[in-house]
Amino acid sequence: MENRKPRDYYDICILERTQDYDKRLFEEALSETALHEGTSEPIKDRKGIIEKIENDQELQNARKKYQQKFPYASSINYEDTIDVLNDLLL
């Protein structure tokens, strides 16, 4: 489950900060998405996936470029994104 699109991470942060959501329903949607994308088993190593995202220099560079191109995205830094992923997935 890898996503290389900085916009998606920005969207996750904005949605988590501005919208109420049902965590159980989020978990179901995450599982259904994984199945739809061909991952038949549950996402087990969530902490490992987040650590991989956190340490991914290429993704961090893509995020910086995205923020330069779209100034509205500069209000959310990379660490904020990691915090949101931890809140959502762990």
C-alpha positions in Angstrom: 0.0 0.0 0.0 2.1 2.8 -1.3 1.0 6.2 -2.4 3.4 8.6 -4.0 0.9 11.5 -4.5 1.5 14.5 -2.2 -2.0 15.7 -2.9 -3.5 12.7 -1.3 -1.6 13.2 1.9 -2.6 16.9 2.0 -6.3 15.8 1.5 -6.0 13.3 4.4 -4.7 16.0 6.7 -7.4 18.5 5.7 -10.2 16.0 6.0 -9.0 14.7 9.4 -8.7 18.3 10.7 -12.0 19.6 9.4 -14.5 16.7 9.3 -16.1 14.5 11.8 -15.8 10.9 10.9 -16.6 7.5 12.2 -13.4 5.6 12.9 -15.1 2.2 12.4 -16.4 3.3 9.0 -13.0 4.6 8.1 -11.5 1.2 9.0 -14.1 -0.5 6.8 -13.4 1.8 3.9 -9.6 1.3 4.2 -10.1 -2.5 4.1 -12.5 -2.3 1.1 -10.0 0.0 -0.7 -7.2 -2.5 -0.1 -9.3 -5.4 -1.4 -10.3 -3.3 -4.5 -6.6 -2.6 -5.2 -5.8 -6.3 -5.0 -4.6 -6.6 -1.4 -6.7 -9.4 -0.1 -5.2 -9.5 3.4 -5.7 -6.8 6.0 -3.1 -4.1 6.3 -1.1 -5.6 9.2 2.1 -3.6 9.5 0.6 -0.1 9.8 3.4 1.2 12.0 6.0 -0.1 9.5 4.1 1.6 6.6 4.0 4.9 8.4 7.7 4.7 9.3 8.5 4.0 5.7 6.4 7.1 4.6 8.0 9.2 7.3 11.5 8.3 6.2 10.9 8.5 2.4 13.1 11.3 1.2 11.7 11.1 -2.3 8.2 11.6 -1.0 9.3 14.5 1.2 10.9 16.2 -1.8 7.7 15.6 -3.8 5.8 17.2 -0.9 8.0 20.3 -1.0 7.5 20.7 -4.7 3.8 20.3 -4.3 3.8 23.0 -1.6 5.8 25.3 -3.9 3.3 24.8 -6.7 0.2 25.0 -4.5 0.9 27.5 -1.7 -2.4 26.5 0.1 -0.6 23.3 1.0 2.2 25.0 2.8 0.0 25.2 6.0 0.6 21.5 6.6 4.1 20.3 7.0 5.3 16.7 6.6 5.4 16.1 10.3 1.7 17.0 10.5 1.0 14.4 7.8 2.8 11.7 9.8 0.9 12.7 13.0 -2.4 12.4 11.2 -1.5 9.0 9.7 -0.6 7.8 13.2 -3.9 9.1 14.6 -5.9 7.5 11.8 -4.1 4.2 11.5 -2.7 3.2 14.9 
